[in-house]
Amino acid sequence: MNLKEHIAHQIFKTISDVSSREGVSSFVIGGYVRDLILKRPSKDIDIVVLGSGLKMAELVAKALDIKKVAYYKNFGTAAFVFDDLEIEFVGARKESYDRNSRNPIVEDGTLSDDQNRRDFTINALAISLNKSSFGAVIDPFNGLTAIENKIIRTPLDPDTTYSDDPLRMLRAIRFSSQLGFRIEDESLEAIKRNAKRLEIISQERITDELNKIILSDQPSKGFKLLFNTGLLHEFFPEMVDLHGVEYIDNKGHKDNFYHTLEVLDNISENTEDLWLRWAAIMHDIAKPRTKKFHKTAGWTFHGHEEVGARMTSGIFKKLKLPLDHKMKYVQKLVRLHLRPIALVSGNVTDTAIRRLLFEAGDDIDDLMTLCNADITSKNQMKVQKYRRNFENVRRKLKTVEEKDSIRNFQPPITGKEIMDIFKISPCKQVGDLKNEIKEAILEGKIRNDYNEAYEYMIKIAEKIGLEIPSKS
């Protein structure tokens, strides 16, 4: 195969010209070649040089009048950005591994050595940038056939490949999830045998691959592979605990692991937001801890939303996920995820809607997206009924919000104003008055309006014995 017509961009011609002038060979290799064949967009281009990658980067940058080049001398790589493409240069190398580290011992090597060290046959493809063979595909491991047949397999023995660098097991599952490819049976069994080797991988690298799986079009596929291979057990046991159904007196509950995956897939049809997808993963995470059986009611999971919100910080910390506003956002959605469902089941009052708008704030739309995804059942008539009722709640939210402006509202009268009006210092009464005004607005006793709030505040102040200011 020759892909000359597909590498017409100036960067490839320049690398070819510089390589020819310097008397060295250069090749495009890895993911860019794979994505080119799959017709997927890609902006990361890896160039392997049979010589110094650092020098080649410097010379190509000079030819393109690029001033900023990043050199990573410890790794023998250099990179720059050109025309919105990220180009990285490295000398061809061969690797050997110590069992206690995924960091290889690196030596200069041939193109063949470099292809041997690749994780999968689909990533071992190279395209020649040499004048005499420009565009020719070098495919020693039948990567083209693997792409055609949608197969993930390793170039060399899978046990060796995964034991040497256990992160490759997660990458196999990530590519399977992203591309819709099947992991070869022998390779899949090798992942199961080597799952414990994941312990030598940093949590940051594990979580980076996990997030890429979560962002795939159908993340449940990746999670099922993570579960079935035992990898999920190594870093996310709380999610593994969701798996299984327990029966007492012939009464069972749903398998919350597969339910969570269904919710995750549902929400992924409507959003590419990583943290909203994380909220789907976490929404029922506390069900194993709150599960109880009652003779009459059967299985209950009371309070799992609050316990789940509290569990979120510990799980995020362990997985090295951000502990900032992103975590708080996920906590909020987990804590509130039952509220819209409860409104669907009962009489939708303006008071309940106002309280939901107040607590959810700007995240109300995301909360509704999560709750809609959480409507799952094998009974499609039941699902359709819930979805119709859910749309009624959406309409009510819109109506109340337009009428009362409750989302993210603060009481119309501030604590400072209360202290100034009644000539009092900071004290419990200030907080009580602010809270009374807030509750009155949420209950619909008064509108979200300064004058109505002032009159209501005066009435409450009289009841608790505050001196009422004289009217001027």
C-alpha positions as CSV (number, residue, x, y, z in Angstrom):
1,M,0.0,0.0,0.0
2,N,1.2,3.5,-0.8
3,L,-0.4,6.5,0.9
4,K,1.6,9.2,-0.9
5,E,-1.5,11.2,-1.8
6,H,-2.6,11.2,1.9
7,I,0.6,12.8,3.2
8,A,0.7,15.8,0.9
9,H,0.9,18.3,3.8
10,Q,4.0,20.5,3.8
11,I,5.4,19.0,7.0
12,F,5.9,15.6,5.3
13,K,7.6,17.1,2.3
14,T,9.9,19.2,4.5
15,I,10.9,16.2,6.7
16,S,11.6,14.2,3.5
17,D,13.7,17.0,2.0
18,V,15.8,17.5,5.2
19,S,16.2,13.7,5.7
20,S,17.4,13.3,2.1
21,R,19.9,16.2,2.6
22,E,21.2,14.7,5.8
23,G,21.4,11.2,4.5
24,V,19.1,9.7,7.1
25,S,15.7,7.8,6.9
26,S,12.5,9.1,8.5
27,F,9.1,7.6,8.9
28,V,5.6,8.5,10.2
29,I,4.7,5.9,12.7
30,G,1.9,4.8,15.1
31,G,-1.4,6.4,15.8
32,Y,-1.4,8.9,13.0
33,V,-0.9,6.2,10.4
34,R,-3.7,4.1,12.0
35,D,-6.1,7.0,12.1
36,L,-5.2,8.0,8.5
37,I,-6.3,4.5,7.3
38,L,-9.4,4.6,9.5
39,K,-10.2,8.2,8.3
40,R,-10.2,9.5,11.8
41,P,-9.0,13.1,12.5
42,S,-5.6,13.2,14.2
43,K,-3.3,16.1,15.0
44,D,-0.4,14.2,16.7
45,I,2.3,13.1,14.3
46,D,5.1,10.8,15.5
47,I,8.3,10.8,13.4
48,V,10.9,8.0,13.8
49,V,14.4,8.9,12.6
50,L,17.2,6.4,12.0
51,G,19.5,8.8,13.7
52,S,19.1,11.7,16.1
53,G,15.5,12.8,16.6
54,L,16.7,15.9,18.4
55,K,18.8,17.0,15.5
56,M,16.1,16.3,12.9
57,A,13.6,18.3,14.9
58,E,16.0,21.2,15.0
59,L,16.7,21.1,11.3
60,V,13.1,20.7,10.2
61,A,12.0,23.5,12.6
62,K,14.7,25.8,11.0
63,A,13.5,24.9,7.5
64,L,9.9,25.8,8.5
65,D,11.0,29.0,10.4
66,I,9.6,27.6,13.6
67,K,11.2,29.4,16.6
68,K,9.8,27.3,19.5
69,V,11.0,23.7,19.8
70,A,10.7,21.6,23.0
71,Y,13.6,19.3,23.6
72,Y,13.4,16.4,26.0
73,K,17.0,15.2,26.1
74,N,16.4,12.6,28.8
75,F,13.9,10.9,26.5
76,G,15.7,11.7,23.2
77,T,12.6,13.4,21.8
78,A,11.8,16.9,20.6
79,A,8.5,18.4,19.5
80,F,7.0,21.5,18.0
81,V,3.6,22.7,16.7
82,F,3.1,23.5,13.0
83,D,-0.1,24.5,11.3
84,D,-2.1,23.2,14.3
85,L,-0.3,19.8,14.1
86,E,1.8,18.5,17.0
87,I,5.0,16.9,15.6
88,E,7.3,14.8,17.7
89,F,10.6,13.4,16.6
90,V,12.5,10.5,18.2
91,G,15.4,8.3,17.1
92,A,14.5,4.6,16.4
93,R,15.1,2.5,19.5
94,K,14.8,-0.9,21.0
95,E,13.7,-1.5,24.6
96,S,14.2,-4.0,27.4
97,Y,12.4,-4.0,30.7
98,D,13.0,-4.6,34.4
99,R,10.1,-6.5,36.0
100,N,9.5,-3.9,38.7
101,S,9.2,-0.9,36.3
102,R,7.4,0.0,33.1
103,N,10.2,2.4,32.2
104,P,12.3,0.6,29.6
105,I,16.1,0.5,29.1
106,V,16.5,2.2,25.8
107,E,19.1,1.7,23.1
108,D,19.5,3.0,19.6
109,G,17.8,0.6,17.1
110,T,16.4,0.0,13.6
111,L,13.0,0.7,12.3
112,S,12.2,-3.0,12.9
113,D,13.3,-2.7,16.5
114,D,11.1,0.4,16.9
115,Q,8.1,-1.4,15.4
116,N,8.7,-4.5,17.6
117,R,8.4,-2.3,20.8
118,R,4.9,-1.0,19.8
119,D,1.9,-2.0,21.8
120,F,-0.4,-3.3,19.0
121,T,-0.1,-4.2,15.4
122,I,-2.5,-1.4,14.4
123,N,0.0,1.0,16.0
124,A,3.1,-0.5,14.5
125,L,2.4,0.7,11.0
126,A,4.9,3.1,9.5
127,I,4.9,5.3,6.3
128,S,8.2,6.1,4.6
129,L,9.2,9.7,4.1
130,N,12.3,8.7,2.1
131,K,12.5,10.1,-1.4
132,S,12.8,6.6,-3.1
133,S,9.8,5.1,-1.2
134,F,7.8,8.2,-0.1
135,G,4.3,7.1,1.1
136,A,5.1,3.3,1.2
137,V,3.5,1.5,4.2
138,I,5.8,-0.7,6.2
139,D,3.6,-3.3,7.9
140,P,5.6,-6.2,9.4
141,F,2.8,-7.5,11.7
142,N,-0.2,-7.3,9.4
143,G,-1.6,-4.3,11.0
144,L,-3.6,-3.4,7.9
145,T,-5.4,-6.8,8.1
146,A,-6.0,-6.2,11.8
147,I,-7.6,-2.8,11.0
148,E,-9.7,-4.4,8.2
149,N,-10.9,-7.1,10.6
150,K,-11.2,-4.8,13.6
151,I,-8.9,-6.7,15.8
152,I,-6.6,-5.6,18.7
153,R,-3.5,-7.8,18.9
154,T,0.1,-7.4,20.1
155,P,3.0,-7.6,17.7
156,L,4.9,-10.0,20.0
157,D,3.8,-12.4,22.7
158,P,1.0,-10.7,24.6
159,D,2.1,-12.0,28.0
160,T,5.5,-10.3,27.5
161,T,4.0,-7.2,26.0
162,Y,1.6,-6.7,29.0
163,S,4.0,-7.8,31.7
164,D,6.7,-5.4,30.3
165,D,4.3,-2.4,30.3
166,P,1.0,-3.2,32.1
167,L,-0.5,0.1,31.0
168,R,-0.9,-1.5,27.6
169,M,-3.7,-3.6,29.0
170,L,-5.7,-0.5,29.6
171,R,-4.7,0.9,26.2
172,A,-6.0,-2.3,24.6
173,I,-9.4,-1.8,26.3
174,R,-9.4,1.9,25.5
175,F,-8.8,1.3,21.8
176,S,-11.4,-1.5,21.7
177,S,-13.9,1.0,23.3
178,Q,-13.0,3.9,21.1
179,L,-12.7,2.1,17.8
180,G,-15.2,-0.7,18.3
181,F,-12.5,-3.3,17.7
182,R,-12.4,-6.8,19.3
183,I,-9.4,-7.8,21.5
184,E,-8.0,-11.0,20.2
185,D,-8.8,-14.0,22.5
186,E,-5.2,-14.8,23.2
187,S,-4.5,-11.2,24.1
188,L,-7.6,-11.0,26.3
189,E,-6.6,-14.0,28.3
190,A,-3.1,-12.5,28.7
191,I,-4.7,-9.4,30.2
192,K,-6.6,-11.5,32.7
193,R,-3.3,-13.3,33.7
194,N,-1.4,-10.1,34.1
195,A,-4.1,-7.9,35.7
196,K,-2.2,-7.8,39.0
197,R,0.8,-6.2,37.2
198,L,-1.2,-3.0,37.1
199,E,0.2,-2.3,40.6
200,I,3.4,-0.9,39.1
201,I,1.5,1.7,37.1
202,S,1.0,5.2,38.6
203,Q,-2.6,6.1,39.3
204,E,-2.4,9.2,37.1
205,R,-1.7,7.0,34.1
206,I,-4.4,4.6,34.9
207,T,-7.0,7.4,35.4
208,D,-5.9,9.0,32.1
209,E,-6.8,5.8,30.2
210,L,-10.0,5.4,32.2
211,N,-11.2,8.9,31.3
212,K,-10.5,8.1,27.6
213,I,-12.7,5.0,28.0
214,I,-15.4,7.1,29.7
215,L,-15.3,9.5,26.8
216,S,-15.8,6.9,24.1
217,D,-19.1,6.7,22.3
218,Q,-20.3,3.6,24.2
219,P,-18.2,3.5,27.4
220,S,-20.1,0.4,28.8
221,K,-18.1,-1.7,26.3
222,G,-14.8,-0.6,27.9
223,F,-16.1,-1.1,31.5
224,K,-17.4,-4.6,30.8
225,L,-13.9,-5.5,29.5
226,L,-12.3,-3.8,32.6
227,F,-14.6,-5.9,34.8
228,N,-14.3,-9.2,32.9
229,T,-10.4,-9.0,32.8
230,G,-10.1,-8.1,36.5
231,L,-8.5,-4.8,35.8
232,L,-11.3,-2.8,37.4
233,H,-10.9,-4.7,40.6
234,E,-7.4,-3.4,40.9
235,F,-8.2,0.3,41.0
236,F,-12.0,0.9,41.3
237,P,-13.3,-1.8,43.8
238,E,-16.3,0.5,44.7
239,M,-17.7,0.1,41.2
240,V,-17.0,-3.7,41.3
241,D,-19.1,-3.8,44.5
242,L,-22.1,-2.7,42.5
243,H,-22.1,-6.0,40.6
244,G,-24.4,-8.9,41.4
245,V,-28.0,-9.5,42.6
246,E,-28.9,-10.8,46.0
247,Y,-32.1,-12.7,46.7
248,I,-34.0,-13.1,49.9
249,D,-37.5,-14.7,50.0
250,N,-37.4,-14.8,46.2
251,K,-37.0,-11.0,46.1
252,G,-34.0,-9.6,44.2
253,H,-32.8,-6.1,43.3
254,K,-31.4,-5.0,40.0
255,D,-27.8,-5.5,39.2
256,N,-26.5,-2.0,39.9
257,F,-23.3,-2.5,38.0
258,Y,-25.1,-3.1,34.7
259,H,-27.7,-0.5,35.5
260,T,-24.9,2.1,36.0
261,L,-23.4,1.2,32.7
262,E,-26.8,1.6,31.0
263,V,-27.2,5.1,32.6
264,L,-23.6,5.9,31.4
265,D,-24.4,4.9,27.9
266,N,-27.7,6.8,28.0
267,I,-26.1,10.0,29.1
268,S,-23.2,9.6,26.6
269,E,-25.8,9.9,23.8
270,N,-26.5,13.5,25.0
271,T,-23.2,14.9,26.4
272,E,-19.5,14.6,25.9
273,D,-18.8,16.3,29.2
274,L,-16.5,14.1,31.2
275,W,-17.7,15.2,34.6
276,L,-21.4,14.7,33.8
277,R,-20.4,11.2,32.7
278,W,-18.6,10.7,36.0
279,A,-21.8,11.8,37.8
280,A,-23.6,8.9,35.9
281,I,-20.9,6.5,37.2
282,M,-21.1,7.7,40.7
283,H,-24.9,8.2,41.1
284,D,-25.6,4.8,42.7
285,I,-22.1,4.1,44.0
286,A,-23.3,3.9,47.6
287,K,-26.1,1.3,47.0
288,P,-24.0,-1.6,48.3
289,R,-23.3,0.3,51.6
290,T,-27.0,1.3,52.1
291,K,-28.6,-1.9,51.0
292,K,-31.2,-3.4,53.4
293,F,-33.9,-6.0,53.2
294,H,-37.3,-5.6,54.7
295,K,-39.9,-8.3,54.9
296,T,-42.6,-6.1,53.5
297,A,-40.8,-3.4,51.4
298,G,-38.1,-5.8,50.0
299,W,-34.8,-4.2,49.1
300,T,-34.1,-0.6,50.0
301,F,-31.2,1.8,49.5
302,H,-32.3,4.7,51.6
303,G,-29.9,7.6,51.7
304,H,-27.6,6.2,49.0
305,E,-27.6,9.6,47.3
306,E,-26.2,11.4,50.4
307,V,-23.7,8.6,51.2
308,G,-22.7,8.5,47.5
309,A,-22.0,12.3,47.6
310,R,-19.8,11.8,50.6
311,M,-18.0,8.9,49.0
312,T,-17.2,11.0,45.9
313,S,-14.3,12.9,47.5
314,G,-12.6,9.8,48.7
315,I,-12.9,8.1,45.3
316,F,-11.7,11.2,43.4
317,K,-8.7,11.5,45.8
318,K,-7.8,7.8,45.3
319,L,-8.1,8.0,41.6
320,K,-6.1,11.2,41.4
321,L,-9.1,13.1,39.9
322,P,-9.4,16.8,40.5
323,L,-10.6,17.8,44.0
324,D,-11.8,21.2,42.9
325,H,-15.1,22.5,41.5
326,K,-15.3,19.5,39.2
327,M,-15.6,17.1,42.2
328,K,-18.1,19.4,43.9
329,Y,-20.2,19.4,40.7
330,V,-20.2,15.6,40.6
331,Q,-21.1,15.5,44.4
332,K,-24.0,17.9,43.8
333,L,-25.5,15.8,41.0
334,V,-25.1,12.6,43.0
335,R,-26.8,14.2,46.0
336,L,-29.7,15.6,44.0
337,H,-30.2,12.8,41.4
338,L,-33.3,11.4,43.1
339,R,-35.1,14.7,43.4
340,P,-36.5,15.1,39.8
341,I,-37.4,11.4,39.8
342,A,-39.5,11.9,43.0
343,L,-41.3,14.8,41.3
344,V,-42.1,12.5,38.4
345,S,-43.7,10.0,40.8
346,G,-45.8,12.5,42.7
347,N,-47.7,15.8,42.4
348,V,-45.4,18.4,40.9
349,T,-45.9,21.5,43.2
350,D,-44.4,24.9,42.6
351,T,-42.8,24.7,46.0
352,A,-40.9,21.5,45.1
353,I,-39.9,23.0,41.8
354,R,-38.6,26.2,43.4
355,R,-36.5,24.2,46.0
356,L,-35.0,22.0,43.2
357,L,-34.1,25.1,41.2
358,F,-32.6,26.8,44.2
359,E,-30.4,23.8,45.2
360,A,-29.3,22.8,41.6
361,G,-28.7,26.3,40.4
362,D,-26.9,26.5,37.1
363,D,-26.5,22.7,37.1
364,I,-30.3,22.1,36.8
365,D,-30.1,21.2,33.1
366,D,-27.3,18.7,33.7
367,L,-29.2,17.2,36.6
368,M,-32.2,16.7,34.4
369,T,-30.0,15.1,31.7
370,L,-28.6,12.7,34.4
371,C,-32.1,11.9,35.7
372,N,-33.5,11.2,32.3
373,A,-30.6,8.8,31.6
374,D,-31.4,7.1,34.9
375,I,-34.8,6.0,33.7
376,T,-34.1,2.4,32.8
377,S,-36.3,-0.7,32.7
378,K,-36.9,-3.8,30.6
379,N,-40.5,-2.6,30.4
380,Q,-40.5,-0.1,27.6
381,M,-44.0,1.0,28.3
382,K,-42.9,1.9,31.8
383,V,-39.9,3.8,30.5
384,Q,-42.1,5.8,28.0
385,K,-44.6,6.7,30.8
386,Y,-41.8,8.0,33.0
387,R,-40.3,9.9,30.2
388,R,-43.6,11.6,29.4
389,N,-44.0,12.6,33.1
390,F,-40.4,13.7,33.1
391,E,-41.1,16.2,30.3
392,N,-44.0,17.5,32.4
393,V,-41.4,18.3,35.1
394,R,-39.1,20.0,32.6
395,R,-42.0,22.2,31.4
396,K,-42.9,23.1,35.0
397,L,-39.2,23.9,35.8
398,K,-39.2,26.4,32.8
399,T,-42.5,28.0,33.9
400,V,-41.5,28.5,37.5
401,E,-38.0,29.7,36.6
402,E,-39.5,32.3,34.2
403,K,-42.0,33.4,36.8
404,D,-40.0,33.4,40.0
405,S,-36.3,33.7,38.9
406,I,-35.2,31.2,41.6
407,R,-32.1,29.7,40.0
408,N,-29.1,30.7,42.1
409,F,-31.1,33.5,43.8
410,Q,-29.9,35.1,47.0
411,P,-32.4,36.6,49.5
412,P,-33.3,40.1,48.2
413,I,-32.2,41.5,51.6
414,T,-28.6,40.9,52.7
415,G,-27.3,40.3,56.2
416,K,-25.6,43.7,56.2
417,E,-28.9,45.4,55.4
418,I,-30.7,43.5,58.2
419,M,-28.0,44.6,60.7
420,D,-28.3,48.2,59.4
421,I,-32.1,48.2,59.5
422,F,-32.4,46.9,63.0
423,K,-29.2,48.4,64.4
424,I,-27.9,45.0,65.5
425,S,-24.4,43.3,65.4
426,P,-23.8,40.0,63.7
427,C,-25.9,37.4,65.6
428,K,-28.1,34.4,65.2
429,Q,-31.1,36.6,64.5
430,V,-29.6,37.9,61.3
431,G,-29.2,34.4,60.0
432,D,-32.7,33.5,61.1
433,L,-34.2,36.5,59.3
434,K,-32.3,35.7,56.1
435,N,-33.4,32.1,56.3
436,E,-37.1,33.0,56.9
437,I,-37.1,35.2,53.8
438,K,-35.5,32.5,51.7
439,E,-38.0,29.9,53.0
440,A,-40.9,32.2,52.3
441,I,-39.8,32.7,48.7
442,L,-39.3,29.0,48.2
443,E,-42.7,28.2,49.7
444,G,-44.4,30.7,47.5
445,K,-45.6,32.9,50.4
446,I,-43.9,35.9,48.8
447,R,-42.3,36.7,45.5
448,N,-38.6,37.0,44.9
449,D,-39.0,40.8,45.3
450,Y,-37.3,43.3,47.6
451,N,-40.5,45.1,48.8
452,E,-42.4,41.9,49.5
453,A,-39.3,40.5,51.3
454,Y,-39.0,43.7,53.4
455,E,-42.6,43.6,54.5
456,Y,-42.3,39.9,55.4
457,M,-39.1,40.6,57.3
458,I,-40.7,43.3,59.4
459,K,-43.5,40.9,60.4
460,I,-41.0,38.2,61.5
461,A,-38.9,40.8,63.3
462,E,-42.0,41.9,65.4
463,K,-42.6,38.2,66.4
464,I,-39.1,37.7,67.7
465,G,-39.0,41.0,69.6
466,L,-36.7,43.1,67.5
467,E,-37.2,46.9,67.6
468,I,-38.9,47.9,64.4
469,P,-37.5,51.0,62.6
470,S,-39.9,53.9,62.4
471,K,-41.2,54.8,59.0
472,S,-39.5,58.0,57.6
